[in-house]
Amino acid sequence: MTSLSNPLLRASALALGLMAATAAVAQPAGTVAFLMPDQASTRYEQHDFPGFKAEMSKLCAACKVLYQNANGDVAQQQQQFNSVLSQGAKVIVLDPVDSTSAASLVKLAQSKGVKVIAYDRPIPTTPADYYVSFDNEGIGKAIAASLVQHLKDSKVSTDKGGVLQVNGSPTDAAAGLIKKGIYAGLKDSGYKTLAEFDTPEWAPPKAQQWVSGQVTRFRTDIVGVVAANDGTAGGAIAAFKAAGVNPVPPISGNDATLAALQLIISGDQYNTISKPSEIVAAAAARVAVGFLNGQTPKAEMTLYNTPSQLFTPAVVTAKNLKAEIIDKQIASAKDLCTGRYAEGCKKLGIGL
């Protein structure tokens, strides 16, 4: 029988115990893929992926992270999905180009024991293993309600005209949720919807082209535009300016892109939604590492039969841009207050 009364034996046993404890809490090693849908919005390259990568580095330095962007192409995203599977991805974070087509990707991954986290855009027809996003329906309702309140505060008569509704991509389930929220925000407002448009691929030029046609059609009857994101809002603003409409009617947005924040500073865009993508990206990273550890991540709710976590964003207008964007260090005055926007920054109390 071996005794541990010997100091050397005790030291060896202690070392072995520490090694076992360390192994028990060691970071998981594995490959995680982060597949984004398009480059029409700058957020994926500038915020989502950097935020995801940073959190993964903290939680799992030994993990390999694969990043791909499908540039709005369903077939390309299918190829990228197959590629990361072949590279051994154990968890795939997927923001689908087409929410319906993505169902087959979920089934393929799950048949191989690979977990899928639906990101930003839900996959309604086939439950993913988890869904993390901002509250898209809430976003739609908030931007519409904010615009309506602004019209009422500005004493714009409900008899004067109506609003245009520029929705997101018809293949994006998140765009469908935003649209549903916009309907709710406009309901009972008294302002009629003159026309609405689902913007293919969220492409700003397509939004601009459609709005141009509506400006010709309705002209001064347009009292406002509820645009589902900053890209489509920018397209709408460009359409009004090209038509010589001055001032441009109030226009909503979503994403708080640098360009949109500058348009708010200049008075060309009324609102946007501040939803720092890094927040959702970090949450997706935590869920991914949990799956690698064999854990079942906790969920706040269930949507589309999928355990889900939703974050609540903030509406930003010229009145609170400094507090929500500058003071919270989401963007800097140095980046925003350039060139022709410097004077607007001064009026809003934003200093360099």
N, C-alpha and C positions, 0 to 999 in steps of 0.2 A: 504494500500500500504506500502511495506517495504522499508525503506530508508537505504542507505549504508553510511549515514553520521556517524553512530555509528562505532568507530574504531574496535570494536570486530567483527561487521558484515563485515567490509571491510577486515579484516584479514582472516576471514573465507572464503570469496569469493576469495581472492587471493590464499589461500591454495587450494581451489577446482580447480582454474584455473591452478595452477602448477601441480596438480595431473592429470588433463585432458591432459595437454601438455606432461607430462612425459609418460602417457599411449599412446599418439599418436606416440611417437618416440621409444617406448619400443622395445627391441629386440624380434624378433619372436621366439616362442617356437615351436619346432617340431622335428621330427626324420628324419635324413638324413643317407642314406646308401652309403658306399664306397666299391664297389665290384671289386677286382682286379683279373687278369687272371691266374697268375702262379708264381712259385717260382724259375723258371729257371734263372731269373735275380734277383739280390739282390735289385734292385732299389725300388720295391714296399714296402718292409718291412723297408728299411733303409731311403728312401727319400719321396716317394709319400704319403704314409699314414701319416707319421709324419708331413709333410708339410700341408696336408689337415686338419689334426686334430688341428694343431697350429692356422691356419687361422680361422677355425670354432670357436675355443675358443675365438678369438679376436672379431669376428663378432656376435657371438650368443652363449654366455655362457650358455644360458638356453636350447640350442639344444642338443639332444642326437645323437651321431654318432655311427653307426654300421659298423664294418669292417669285411670283409670276403675275403679270397683268395681261388680261385677254384683249384689251383695247376694243371692247364692245363687240367681239366676235365670238359667237356661241361655239363654233367649230374649234376655234383656237383654244377656248377654255377647256373643251373636252380633251384636246391633245395635251394641254398642260396638266390636267387632272390625271390622265393616264401616265404622264411622265413622272409626276411626283410619287404615284403609286409604285412605279417601277424602280424608283430611287429609294424605296423603303419607308415612305412616310407612314407613321403610325396614327397621326392626327392631321386632319386637313381642315383649315379654316377657310370657308368658301363664301365669297360674296358673289352670287351668281349673276351672269349676264342676263340669263333668262330663267326666271324662278321655276317655270314649269319644266323646262328641259333639264334642270338641275336634279330633278327627282331620280333620273336614271343614274346620275353620278353618285347620289347618296346610296342607292341600292348596291351599286358596284362596290363602293368602298366598304359598306357594312358586310357584304358577302365575304370580304377578305379580312374581316375583323378590324377594320380601320374606322376610327371615330371621325365624324364630321360635325364641325361647329358651323352652323349657318350664321353668317356675319352681316349685320346691317339689313340685308334683305332676307326675309323668311323664305322657306321652301314649303309652301302650303300642302302639296299633294302627298309628300312622303316625309314623315318625321325625321329630322336630323337628330343627332344625339344631344344637341344643345343649340340654343339660339341666343345671341347677344346683340343688342342694338340700342339705339335711342328709341323713344316712343314715337314712331313715325306718324301714327294717327293723331297723337297729341300735337306733333309739330304742325301738321296741316291745319288743325283747328286753331292753334295759337297764332299762326301767321295771318290767317283769314280774319280772326276776331280782332287782332291788333289793327289790321288795315281798316276794318269796319269802324272801329272806335275812332280811328284817326279821321275818317270821313265825317262821322257824326260831330266830332269835336270841331271840325273845320266848317260845320254848317252846310255840308253838301247835301242837297235835297235828294230824297229817294226818288223823286219824280224827274230829276234832271237826266238820268241815264242809268247806266249799269256798269258791271265789271266784266273783264275778261278773265278766264281761268286757264292758265297754262300749266298743264300737268306734266308729270315725268314720263318715263318710258312705259309703253303698254306691256312690255315683257318683264317688268320689275314689280314684284309683289309689294315692295316697300313703297313704290310710287302709288300703287293702288291704295295703300293705307293712308298715305298723305292726302290723296284725292278724297278719300272718305272723310278725313278730318276737315278738309277745306269745305266740303259740303256742309258739315256740321257748323263750322265757323260762320258760314254765310247764311245759314238757315235763319229765318225770322229777322234778318237784318233790315229788310225792306229794300235792299239793293238787288235788282235782278241780275242774273248772269246773261250777258249778251251772247256769248259764245264760249266754248271751251275746246281745248286741243290736247291730245296725248302726244308728247314730243318724242319721236323715235330716238332711242339711244341717248336721251337727255341732251341732244345736240343743240347748242346755242344757235347755230345758223338756221336750223329748222324752226326753232321757236321764233327767231327774228322774221323769217319769211312768212310764217303764219300771222304773226302780229301785224306785219306790214299790210297784209290783206284786210285785217280787221280795222286798222286805222283808216284805210280807204273806204271801208264799208260804213263805219260808225262815227269816225272822227270825234267831234266834240261830245258825243254821247258817252264816251268812255271816261268814267270817273276814277277808275282804279284798275289794277291788274294783280291778281293773286297768282304769282309764279311759284312753282314748287321747289325751285332751288336757285342758287345765285347765277348759275350758267344760263338758265332760261330767262331769269330776270334781266341779265345783261343783254340777251338777245332782244327782249322786249324794249328795253331802254334804247338800244341802237335803232330799232324800228321807228320809234317815235321821233328820235332826233333826225333820222334820215328824212322823215316826212315833214320836218320843220315845226313839230308840235312843241310849244314852249309856253308854260312849263310842262314837263313830262308829268303825267298823273302819278299818284303814289303807287309804287310797285313793291310787292313783297319778295322775299327770297329765303334762302335756307343754306347753311353751311359756314357762314361767316368767312368766306374767302377774302384774301387781301383786296382783290379788285372790288368786291361788293362792299367792303367796309369803306373803301375810298369813295365809292358811289354814294354811300350814305353820308359821308362827310361833305361831299359836294352838293347833296340835296337831290340827286337823281334817283336814288333808291330809298324807299321808306324804311323797310325793316329786313332783318335776316335772323337766322337762328344760330346762336353760339353753342356748338356741340363739339368741344374739343375731342377729335377722333381718338386721341391718345388714351382717353378714358376707356372707351369701348375696346380699343386694341389691347390695352393692358388687361382688361377683364377676360378677353378671349385667350390671352397668353396664360392667365391663371387657370382657366378651365382646361386648356390643352395640357399643361403640366400635371394637373389633377388626373386627367385621363391616362397620361403616361405612367403615373403612380398607381394606376388601378383603382382610383377613387371615383366615386359618383358625385360630381359637383352639385352643390345645393342650388336650388332654383327658387326665384321669387314667385313664379307663376308658370302656367302652362299655356302656350299658344300653338295652334296647329298641332296639337298632341306632342309638343316638344318642350322640354324643360327650358325656361327662358329667364333672362335677366334684361330689364329695360331701364335706361337712364333718362332722366328728365332734363331737357335742355332749357336755355333761356332765350327769350325774344330780345333782340337788340335793335334799338332805334338811335337816332342822333342824341336823344335825351340821356340814354344810359350807356352809350358806347364807351366812354372813358372808364366808367366803373366796371363794366362787364369785360371789356377787351384789354384796355391799357393797364388798369390797376391789377387785373388778374394775370397779367403778363402772357396773354394769349397772342397778342401782337404788340409790337413796339411803335411808339410815336415816330421813331426814326424811319421805320419801314412805311408807315401810313402817310406821314405828313410830307410827302415829296412834291416838288413842282407845284402844280396848280391846286394841290390839296392843302398846302400850307396855310392859306388864309382860312379855309374851312375849319382846320384844326384849331386855330386861334379862337374862332367864334365858339367852339365847343369846349374851350379851356384845356385843350390838349397841347402840352408844350414839349419841345425836344429836350 
